[in-house]
Amino acid sequence: MKKRLISILLSLCMVLTLLPATVLSAGVGTSKAGDAAFTLSASSASCADGHTGELGSIQVTGVDISKWKLDKKITIQYDVQYRCTDSSCELYHSDDSFFSYSGKHTFVDTNAEFCHKKISESFTATIPTDLTSGGAKNFSVSFMLTSDKGIYESVLHEQNVNLCTENYYSVRCWECTGCEYFFTKGDMSGDKLTKDNVYFHPVGHKLNNVPAKDPTCVGKGTVEYWHCERCTRNFGDEQGTSELTTIETNAPLAAHRYDANGACEVCNRKAAAGVQANAGMVWYDTMGKALTALTDGAQLSINADYADTITLNHTCTVEVKAGVTAADIRIENAENCVVTIVNNGIISNLSGYTGKVVLMSAGGTYGKVINQTSGGNVGSFLYGDPEDANKFCYYKNLTNGKWILPAEATTNTQSNVKVSYAPMAYIEIAGDGVTGSEGSYAFTTSSGNTVAFTATAKTADGEDSANIAYKWYYDGQDGTILSEKAELTIENIKAGNRTVVCMATADDYSISAKLVITVTGEKESQSFTLSVSKTTVGIREKILPLLSVEGIKEDAAITYYLMNGDSPAPESDTVIDENFAFAQTGTGSIYAYTAETDNYAATASAPVSITVTPHADHCICGGMFNHTHENVEWQAWDGKSEIKYEQKWVQVSEYTKQGRYVAYVYLTGNV
């Protein structure tokens, strides 16, 4: 039963993969089958009555390709087992037995491509079957024959490099040995090409003469030779008969030819360093050679990165070029040795001694500067112009942006700094009538005029500084900006004396200049307010502590007056000083008077009226416990007469009263 189920499944599948057909050995002859493997499968089977058929095994017993060359035919021989699945059919078997048939089929290669392409051809076989009852009945099977490749071998031909002396293939191509056509694709698709399309006779050399060359700093010299453009070979004669294995000579490489900037004109290599003494700059391949050539008073130009230590022990100038890093420069404490450093690149570490190192202004940076003198400081390294006390170098700390004066560089080490003159040395202020120089200027005009000034920040050499931010303000009032440009214009200027400050800032460094402006004419009055803490006072009560003013400008001096007439008259009115008190009851007018300042005239405030009573309001007792006083008849006391005391019960603690002798005294001022 198990075998029966397997047979049914095979029948339903109806596509059977066969064992590979007999493969004919490769060779020449009518029996050549190439390396192709053939597979025969069935897609359907049925008897003449239309019943579904069942197939057993299918085997390919032979493939004849001998007639393909002549008439493009291939014949296949095969064996197949078959039977009907309908039990009423005479071709049905109930056991495991099948009918057998040996057949053959011939295919015609209408496109003549079986030689180089995979075969995929179908056919239907009608099988006559003799019946046990007499007669015959046909059984049909639909077959498919396939191959894994063409029946003839294909040969790959690579594109030839040597076109000059050998036959060559012009392209990479595959040749079919069956039809003898050529293809540019490995699957033998695309255009069919004949041999004449891809295979050519040699064309001969195409020689160009190359003159002999001397060696350079990067390449050996060469002999005269002839070079073939096609096969790229070199020859010692113009006929191309003597091939050369090498064209190089044994002459040594030439020295570098450095230009004025220390770059080789041939290979662009930078010289390690240059030395300039009395003659022009001489460039050297190595730092060692340059240091050997360095003499007193000469200049050493470091032209390329150098990772080792450079030790200097005699007077010279050292320049580090932009984009160059010198890892370590050490100046020894040698007699008559002073080394001047102009650093436009990077010096990772510089060390020396007081009086032996001079750091000039330049654009480079220092990782660390060290003074090895005991108790020495790096401020002593900074250059100062002996003829101009205002021209000297600073350190600029690149970490926090701070500019450090020589006198402020009191430690023996500075890190991450550059050395430079300050971006600006002074500010020049110009304008019609302006006098002064280098930070201190004066100007005089009349009130009501419009005045204009222009500031220019200057370097220590007197050149205009670049990238400057300006700010103008009145001295002491830097929060009130008059202008943020190099120019300042003041319209309808008022009388007085005022100082204007101009501040210039560049690269985190700031300087300022002052312009003292004197404006003739009538000064404007102050605008302020007099206040009295109380408007009713007692006789002999001090008045000055009750008075205050608001809105005074320029800290003008203030004097308070009791107005004797109908309007303020400071020259004749009574001055209210710390001892002033009213001696009698009534009313009075008080005013404040400001002294003249740089920009404001002397000014009297609006008067304030005040009322004088016989005595001041009852005082508040300063005792520790809450209690009140009965009304007291106040009488003037001359300060000498006897004061009468009365016995009173006075609270002396939270729950206790004691008898005390008490007198009430009202003081109208400090006594």
C-alpha positions in Angstrom: 0.0 0.0 0.0 2.9 2.3 0.9 4.4 1.8 -2.6 1.0 2.6 -4.1 0.8 6.0 -2.3 4.2 7.0 -3.5 3.2 6.1 -7.1 0.1 8.2 -6.9 2.1 11.2 -5.6 4.5 10.9 -8.5 1.6 10.9 -10.9 0.1 14.0 -9.4 3.4 15.9 -9.6 3.7 14.9 -13.4 7.2 16.5 -13.7 9.9 13.9 -13.3 13.5 14.6 -13.2 15.6 12.0 -15.0 19.0 10.7 -14.4 21.5 12.5 -16.6 21.6 11.1 -20.1 24.7 9.4 -21.3 27.2 12.1 -21.9 29.4 11.7 -25.0 33.0 12.5 -24.5 34.4 15.8 -25.9 36.2 15.5 -29.2 35.9 15.8 -32.9 33.4 13.6 -34.9 29.8 13.1 -35.6 29.3 11.5 -32.2 30.5 14.5 -30.1 28.0 15.5 -27.5 30.2 18.0 -25.7 30.0 18.5 -21.9 26.3 19.0 -21.8 24.1 17.0 -19.4 20.6 16.2 -20.6 17.4 15.9 -18.5 14.1 14.4 -19.7 11.0 15.1 -17.7 7.2 14.7 -18.3 4.6 17.2 -17.6 1.5 15.1 -18.3 0.3 11.6 -19.3 -3.0 10.0 -20.3 -4.6 7.1 -22.1 -6.6 7.2 -25.3 -9.8 7.4 -23.2 -8.6 10.5 -21.5 -7.9 8.9 -18.2 -5.0 10.4 -16.2 -1.9 8.4 -16.6 0.8 7.5 -14.1 4.5 7.2 -14.9 7.1 5.1 -13.3 10.7 5.7 -14.3 12.0 7.8 -17.2 15.6 7.2 -18.4 17.6 8.8 -21.3 19.5 6.0 -23.0 21.3 8.0 -25.6 21.7 11.4 -27.2 23.0 11.6 -30.8 24.4 14.9 -31.9 26.4 13.6 -34.8 24.0 15.0 -37.4 23.9 18.5 -35.9 26.8 19.8 -38.0 25.2 18.5 -41.1 21.5 19.1 -40.7 21.1 20.7 -37.3 19.4 17.6 -35.7 19.7 16.0 -32.3 18.1 12.6 -31.6 17.3 11.4 -28.1 16.6 7.7 -27.1 14.7 7.0 -23.9 12.8 4.4 -21.8 9.6 5.1 -19.9 7.2 3.2 -17.6 3.5 4.0 -17.7 -0.1 2.9 -16.9 -3.6 4.3 -16.5 -5.0 5.2 -13.1 -8.6 4.4 -14.0 -9.4 0.8 -12.8 -11.9 0.3 -15.7 -9.2 0.9 -18.2 -7.3 -2.0 -19.9 -4.0 -0.1 -19.3 -4.6 -0.2 -15.5 -2.6 -2.4 -13.2 -3.6 -2.9 -9.6 -0.2 -4.1 -8.5 3.2 -2.3 -8.8 3.8 -3.2 -12.4 3.9 -0.8 -15.4 4.0 -1.0 -19.1 7.4 -0.2 -20.7 8.3 1.7 -23.8 11.6 2.5 -25.6 11.4 5.4 -27.9 13.3 8.1 -29.6 12.7 11.7 -30.8 14.6 13.9 -33.2 14.8 17.7 -32.6 15.5 20.2 -35.4 17.7 23.2 -34.3 15.9 25.8 -36.4 18.1 28.7 -35.0 21.3 26.7 -35.1 22.0 27.6 -31.5 22.1 24.2 -29.7 25.9 24.4 -30.0 26.3 27.2 -27.6 23.0 27.7 -25.8 21.1 25.6 -23.3 18.4 23.3 -24.8 14.8 23.5 -23.7 12.6 21.5 -26.2 9.2 19.7 -25.7 7.5 16.9 -27.6 4.6 14.5 -27.2 5.1 10.7 -27.6 2.1 8.5 -28.6 2.8 5.0 -27.4 0.8 2.1 -29.0 0.1 -0.6 -26.4 -1.0 -4.2 -27.2 -3.8 -5.4 -25.0 -4.1 -8.9 -23.6 -7.7 -9.0 -24.9 -6.4 -8.4 -28.4 -6.1 -5.1 -30.2 -4.1 -2.0 -29.1 -4.6 1.2 -27.2 -2.5 4.4 -27.3 -1.0 6.2 -24.3 0.3 9.8 -24.6 3.2 11.4 -22.7 4.2 15.1 -22.9 8.0 15.4 -22.5 10.5 18.2 -21.9 14.2 17.9 -22.8 16.7 20.3 -21.2 20.5 20.7 -21.0 22.7 22.6 -18.7 24.8 24.1 -21.5 25.3 24.0 -25.3 26.6 20.8 -26.9 29.9 22.3 -28.0 32.6 23.8 -25.9 33.0 27.6 -25.6 36.5 29.1 -25.4 37.3 32.4 -23.7 39.8 34.8 -25.5 41.2 37.7 -23.5 41.9 41.0 -25.1 45.5 41.1 -26.1 48.0 43.7 -24.8 50.6 43.1 -27.4 49.2 44.4 -30.7 52.6 45.0 -32.2 54.2 41.6 -32.9 51.4 39.0 -32.3 47.9 38.3 -33.7 45.5 39.7 -31.1 41.9 39.8 -30.0 40.6 43.3 -29.9 38.0 42.6 -27.2 37.4 40.0 -24.5 35.2 37.4 -26.2 33.9 33.8 -26.2 34.2 31.4 -29.2 31.7 28.7 -29.8 33.5 25.6 -31.3 30.3 24.4 -32.8 29.2 27.3 -35.0 32.5 29.1 -34.8 30.9 32.4 -34.0 32.2 34.8 -31.3 30.3 36.5 -28.5 31.2 39.4 -26.1 29.0 38.0 -23.3 29.7 34.8 -21.3 26.1 33.5 -21.8 26.7 33.6 -25.5 23.8 36.1 -26.0 23.9 39.2 -28.2 25.3 39.7 -31.6 27.1 36.9 -33.4 30.6 38.0 -34.5 32.9 36.4 -37.0 36.5 35.9 -36.4 37.4 38.8 -38.7 35.4 41.1 -36.3 37.6 40.3 -33.3 40.9 38.8 -34.4 43.6 40.8 -36.1 47.1 40.6 -37.4 50.0 42.5 -35.6 50.2 46.2 -36.4 53.9 46.8 -35.5 55.4 49.2 -33.0 54.6 52.9 -32.7 57.8 54.3 -31.4 58.5 57.7 -29.9 62.0 58.9 -29.1 62.6 59.9 -25.4 65.8 61.9 -24.9 68.2 61.0 -22.1 67.5 62.8 -18.7 69.8 63.7 -15.8 68.8 62.5 -12.3 66.6 64.8 -10.2 66.1 65.0 -6.4 63.3 62.4 -6.7 64.1 60.3 -9.7 67.0 58.6 -11.4 68.4 59.6 -14.7 67.4 57.8 -17.9 69.2 56.8 -21.1 67.9 57.8 -24.6 65.3 55.2 -25.6 62.3 54.6 -28.0 59.0 53.9 -26.3 56.1 52.0 -28.0 52.7 53.6 -27.4 51.0 50.3 -28.2 52.8 47.6 -26.2 54.5 50.1 -23.8 57.9 48.4 -24.2 61.1 50.3 -24.5 63.9 49.9 -27.1 67.4 51.1 -27.5 67.1 51.6 -31.2 64.5 53.3 -33.4 63.8 50.1 -35.3 62.5 48.5 -32.1 64.8 45.5 -32.3 66.8 45.9 -29.0 64.4 45.8 -26.1 65.6 47.4 -22.9 65.0 45.8 -19.5 65.6 49.2 -17.7 66.0 52.8 -18.8 67.5 54.1 -15.5 71.1 55.1 -15.1 73.2 54.4 -12.0 74.0 58.1 -11.4 73.0 59.3 -7.8 70.0 61.5 -7.2 70.5 65.2 -7.5 70.3 67.7 -4.6 67.1 69.6 -4.0 66.8 73.0 -5.6 65.3 75.3 -3.0 63.7 78.6 -3.9 63.7 81.7 -1.7 61.0 80.3 0.5 62.8 77.0 1.1 60.6 74.8 -1.2 62.2 72.5 -3.7 61.4 73.7 -7.3 61.3 70.1 -8.5 59.4 68.1 -5.8 58.0 70.9 -3.6 59.7 69.4 -0.5 60.4 71.9 2.3 63.9 72.3 3.5 64.3 71.5 7.2 65.9 74.8 7.9 67.8 77.7 6.4 70.7 79.8 7.7 71.3 83.4 6.7 74.6 85.0 7.6 76.3 87.7 5.5 75.2 86.2 2.2 71.7 85.1 1.3 69.7 82.3 2.9 71.1 78.8 2.4 68.6 76.0 2.8 69.5 72.6 4.3 67.8 69.1 4.1 68.3 68.4 7.8 68.2 70.4 11.0 71.6 69.0 12.0 73.3 70.5 8.9 71.6 73.8 9.5 72.7 74.0 13.2 76.3 73.1 12.2 76.3 76.0 9.7 74.7 78.5 12.2 77.2 81.2 13.3 77.1 84.1 15.7 74.7 86.8 14.5 73.1 84.6 11.9 69.5 83.8 11.4 68.0 80.3 11.7 64.8 79.8 9.8 62.9 76.7 10.8 61.0 75.7 7.7 59.5 72.3 8.4 58.1 70.5 11.5 60.8 69.3 13.8 60.1 66.9 16.6 63.5 66.8 18.4 65.2 69.3 20.6 67.0 72.4 19.1 69.7 73.6 21.5 71.2 77.0 20.9 74.3 78.5 22.7 75.3 81.5 20.8 73.7 84.8 19.6 71.3 84.4 16.7 67.8 85.0 15.5 65.4 82.1 15.2 62.3 82.4 13.0 59.6 79.7 13.0 57.7 79.9 9.8 53.9 79.9 9.7 52.4 76.4 9.7 55.5 74.9 11.2 55.8 73.2 14.6 59.0 73.1 16.6 58.7 70.7 19.5 61.4 72.0 21.8 63.8 74.9 21.7 66.3 75.3 24.5 68.6 78.3 24.9 71.6 77.7 27.1 73.0 80.0 29.7 76.1 80.6 27.7 78.3 83.7 27.8 77.5 86.3 25.1 74.5 84.3 24.0 71.3 86.1 23.3 68.7 84.4 21.1 65.9 86.4 19.5 62.7 84.4 18.7 60.3 85.4 15.9 57.6 82.7 16.1 55.0 82.6 13.3 54.2 78.9 13.8 54.1 76.8 16.9 56.7 76.3 19.6 55.5 73.6 21.9 58.2 74.2 24.5 60.7 77.1 24.9 63.1 77.4 27.8 66.0 79.7 28.5 67.5 82.2 31.0 67.0 85.8 32.0 69.0 88.0 29.6 69.4 85.2 27.1 66.0 85.2 25.4 64.1 87.9 23.5 60.6 87.2 22.3 59.5 89.4 19.4 56.0 90.2 18.3 54.7 87.6 15.8 51.7 85.5 14.9 52.6 82.2 16.3 51.8 80.4 19.6 53.8 78.9 22.5 52.6 75.8 24.3 54.9 76.7 27.3 57.5 79.3 28.0 59.9 78.6 30.9 62.5 80.8 32.5 65.1 78.5 34.1 66.9 81.2 36.0 66.4 80.8 39.8 63.8 83.4 40.8 63.5 84.5 37.2 60.2 85.3 35.4 59.1 85.1 31.8 58.2 88.8 31.7 61.9 89.4 31.2 61.8 87.6 27.9 59.4 90.1 26.3 60.9 92.6 23.8 60.9 96.3 24.7 62.0 99.1 22.3 64.9 100.8 24.0 64.1 104.1 22.2 60.3 104.0 22.8 59.1 103.1 26.2 55.6 102.7 24.9 56.6 100.0 22.4 56.9 96.6 24.0 55.5 93.1 23.7 52.8 91.4 25.8 51.8 87.8 26.4 48.3 87.0 25.4 46.8 84.1 27.2 44.9 82.1 24.6 42.9 80.3 27.2 41.2 83.3 28.8 42.0 86.0 26.3 43.9 88.1 28.9 46.8 90.4 27.8 49.7 90.2 30.2 52.1 93.1 30.6 55.8 92.3 31.2 55.5 93.5 34.8 52.5 91.2 35.3 54.3 88.1 34.0 56.0 87.4 37.4 56.0 83.6 37.3 58.7 81.5 35.7 56.2 79.8 33.3 53.5 80.9 30.9 51.3 78.3 29.0 49.3 78.6 25.8 50.3 82.1 24.9 51.3 84.2 22.0 53.7 87.2 22.0 52.6 90.4 20.3 52.5 94.1 20.5 49.2 95.3 21.8 46.7 95.6 18.9 46.6 99.4 19.7 49.0 101.7 21.4 46.9 104.9 21.5 43.8 106.6 20.1 44.0 109.7 17.9 41.0 112.0 18.1 40.6 114.4 15.2 38.2 117.3 14.6 38.2 121.0 13.8 39.9 122.7 16.8 40.9 119.5 18.6 44.3 119.8 20.3 46.4 117.2 22.1 47.9 113.8 21.3 48.2 110.1 22.2 45.2 109.7 24.4 44.7 113.2 25.9 42.8 115.9 23.9 41.0 119.2 24.4 38.4 121.2 22.5 36.7 124.5 23.0 33.5 125.8 21.4 30.3 127.8 22.1 27.0 126.5 23.3 24.4 125.7 20.6 27.0 124.5 18.1 27.1 121.0 16.5 30.5 119.4 17.0 32.0 116.2 15.3 35.0 114.1 16.2 36.7 111.0 14.6 38.7 108.4 16.5 41.5 106.3 15.0 43.3 103.6 17.0 47.0 103.5 16.2 49.6 100.8 16.6 53.0 101.4 18.3 54.4 102.2 14.9 51.8 104.8 14.2 49.8 102.7 11.7 46.0 102.4 11.7 44.9 99.4 13.7 42.4 97.0 12.1 39.1 95.5 13.2 38.5 98.0 16.0 35.2 98.4 17.9 34.7 101.9 19.3 32.5 103.3 22.1 32.0 106.9 23.2 30.6 108.0 26.6 30.8 110.7 29.2 33.5 110.1 31.8 32.0 108.3 34.7 28.8 107.4 32.7 30.0 104.4 30.7 26.5 102.9 30.8 25.2 105.8 28.6 26.6 105.3 25.1 27.0 108.4 22.9 28.2 106.5 19.8 29.5 103.0 18.9 31.3 104.1 15.7 34.6 105.8 15.1 32.7 109.0 14.7 30.9 111.1 17.4 28.5 114.0 16.6 26.9 116.2 19.4 24.2 118.6 18.2 23.3 121.8 20.0 26.0 121.3 22.6 25.3 122.9 26.0 27.6 125.2 28.0 29.9 123.7 30.5 33.0 121.5 30.9 32.6 117.8 30.2 35.0 115.0 29.5 34.2 112.4 26.8 35.9 109.0 26.8 36.5 107.1 23.6 37.2 103.4 24.1 38.7 101.1 21.4 38.7 97.3 21.6 40.4 94.7 19.4 41.2 91.1 20.1 40.0 91.4 23.8 42.3 94.3 24.3 41.0 97.8 25.1 42.5 101.3 25.4 40.8 104.7 25.9 41.4 108.4 25.2 39.9 111.4 26.9 38.6 114.6 25.2 38.0 117.5 27.5 35.3 119.7 26.0 34.9 123.3 27.1 31.7 125.0 26.0 31.3 128.7 26.6 27.9 130.3 27.2 25.2 130.3 29.9 24.9 127.0 31.7 21.5 125.4 32.3 19.9 125.2 35.7 19.7 122.2 37.9 16.3 120.5 38.1 15.8 119.1 41.6 13.2 118.9 44.5 13.5 120.0 48.1 11.7 117.8 50.6 10.9 118.5 54.4 10.2 115.4 56.5 7.6 117.4 58.5 6.1 120.9 57.9 5.3 121.7 61.5 8.1 122.1 64.0 8.6 123.4 67.5 10.7 126.3 68.6 14.3 125.5 69.2 13.9 122.3 67.1 16.8 121.6 64.8 15.7 122.1 61.1 18.6 120.7 59.1 18.0 117.0 59.8 14.5 117.5 58.3 15.7 118.6 54.9 16.7 116.6 51.8 16.9 117.0 48.0 16.4 114.7 45.0 17.7 115.0 41.4 21.1 116.8 42.0 23.6 116.3 39.2 27.4 116.3 39.3 27.4 116.2 43.1 26.7 119.9 43.4 27.3 121.4 46.9 24.0 122.3 48.6 23.2 125.1 51.1 19.8 125.5 52.7 18.4 129.0 53.4 15.5 130.6 55.3 14.1 133.1 52.8 14.0 136.6 54.4 12.2 138.2 51.5 9.7 137.3 48.8 12.1 135.3 46.7 15.4 133.4 47.2 18.4 135.7 47.8 21.3 133.5 48.9 23.5 136.6 49.4 21.2 138.0 52.2 19.0 135.0 53.3 19.7 133.1 56.5 21.8 130.0 56.2 20.3 126.9 57.8 23.2 125.0 59.4 23.3 122.2 61.9 22.6 124.7 64.8 19.7 126.5 63.2 16.3 126.4 65.0 13.4 128.8 65.1 13.3 130.9 68.2 9.7 132.0 67.8 6.4 130.7 66.5 5.0 131.6 63.1 5.7 130.5 59.5 8.8 130.5 57.2 9.9 129.6 53.7 12.9 127.4 53.2 14.8 126.6 50.0 17.9 124.7 48.8 20.6 126.3 46.7 23.1 124.3 44.6 26.6 125.6 43.8 27.7 126.0 40.2 29.2 122.8 38.6 31.1 122.1 35.4 27.9 121.9 33.4 25.1 123.5 35.6 24.6 127.0 36.9 23.9 127.7 40.6 20.2 127.0 41.2 17.6 127.7 43.9 14.8 125.2 44.5 11.2 126.1 44.9 10.6 127.3 48.5 8.8 125.0 51.0 6.6 126.6 53.7 7.1 125.4 57.4 5.0 126.2 60.5 6.6 126.8 63.9 4.6 125.9 67.1 5.4 126.7 70.8 6.8 123.3 71.3 7.1 120.1 69.4 4.6 117.2 69.6 4.7 115.3 72.8 7.7 113.0 72.9 7.4 109.2 73.0 8.7 107.7 76.2 11.7 105.4 75.6 11.0 103.2 78.6 10.9 99.4 78.4 7.2 99.0 79.4 4.0 100.3 78.0 2.8 103.3 79.9 1.5 106.8 79.2 2.1 110.3 80.5 -0.7 112.7 81.6 -0.7 116.0 79.8 2.1 118.2 80.9 2.2 122.0 80.8 5.5 122.6 79.0 7.5 125.7 80.1 10.7 127.1 78.8 13.8 126.2 80.9 16.9 128.3 80.9 19.0 125.2 81.5 20.1 126.5 85.0 17.0 126.7 87.2 16.1 123.8 89.5 13.9 121.1 88.1 11.0 120.0 90.3 10.5 116.3 90.7 7.3 114.5 91.6 6.9 111.1 93.1 5.2 108.6 90.7 4.5 104.9 90.5 6.6 103.6 87.6 6.4 100.1 86.0 9.8 98.6 86.5 9.0 95.0 85.4 6.1 93.1 83.9 4.3 92.7 87.3 6.0 95.3 89.5 5.6 99.1 90.0 7.9 101.1 92.2 7.9 104.7 93.4 10.1 107.1 91.5 10.8 110.8 91.5 10.0 112.0 88.0 10.5 115.2 86.0 9.6 115.7 82.4 12.1 117.6 80.2 11.5 118.3 76.5 14.8 118.8 74.6 14.6 120.8 71.4 18.0 119.8 70.2 21.2 118.0 71.1 22.5 119.0 74.5 
